[in-house]
Amino acid sequence: AVLRNAAEWKRVAGEFVSTLPADAIRRLSDASTVVVVPDAALWRFPFEALPTADGYLADGPSVSYAASVTSALQSREAPSSEGSRTLVAVAAPEISPAVKDRVLLTAPGWTLRSPDVAKAEIASLNRADTAAQENEQGPLVLIGTDATEAQLREQAPQALLLHVAAPFRVNAASPLFSPLLLGGDATD
């Protein structure tokens, strides 16, 4: 509701701005790019809408977000096709009963889709994959007990394409807390 009322937003945002160093907003406004690395509740704060002397922060620089300083600084080159897999897919993980119980407690309305749906999705990808460069490995499908976080982390860097057909839930309020359920030990 505060964002719908420009005067009220400027008042509330002004309280936040007053906690920043004196010339912070001017320096942000003068930049060509601003990368925000918010913590905790600041993920909900629309930094693009910070009031500036001439309007709002997004009127000037390009504003983007990073999950961590490491991810912002770490630029990763795309994998070369030599030795790469055309596709790594993870689907229909075998979810432990402990994880299923935790899902029921924390998100009672969330229905996990049938593993058969994910398997059919992956089967259609395999049929569509023409993969044919000589120096590429064929598709790798991690399914059932192989659809674990450890396997995905190991195989994903070699993938030209990555497809995930596993249960997930987007947390709009805190995107970093959006769960993707994979197999493996419930304590992992």
Secondary structure as GFF3:
##gff-version 3
##sequence-region A 1 188
A	DSSP	three_ten_helix	2	4	.	.	.	ID=ss1
A	DSSP	alpha_helix	6	17	.	.	.	ID=ss2
A	DSSP	alpha_helix	24	30	.	.	.	ID=ss3
A	DSSP	beta_strand	33	36	.	.	.	ID=ss4
A	DSSP	three_ten_helix	40	44	.	.	.	ID=ss5
A	DSSP	three_ten_helix	47	49	.	.	.	ID=ss6
A	DSSP	beta_strand	51	52	.	.	.	ID=ss7
A	DSSP	beta_strand	55	56	.	.	.	ID=ss8
A	DSSP	three_ten_helix	57	59	.	.	.	ID=ss9
A	DSSP	beta_strand	62	65	.	.	.	ID=ss10
A	DSSP	alpha_helix	69	73	.	.	.	ID=ss11
A	DSSP	beta_strand	88	93	.	.	.	ID=ss12
A	DSSP	alpha_helix	97	106	.	.	.	ID=ss13
A	DSSP	alpha_helix	115	128	.	.	.	ID=ss14
A	DSSP	beta_strand	140	144	.	.	.	ID=ss15
A	DSSP	alpha_helix	149	155	.	.	.	ID=ss16
A	DSSP	three_ten_helix	156	158	.	.	.	ID=ss17
A	DSSP	beta_strand	162	165	.	.	.	ID=ss18
A	DSSP	three_ten_helix	175	177	.	.	.	ID=ss19
###
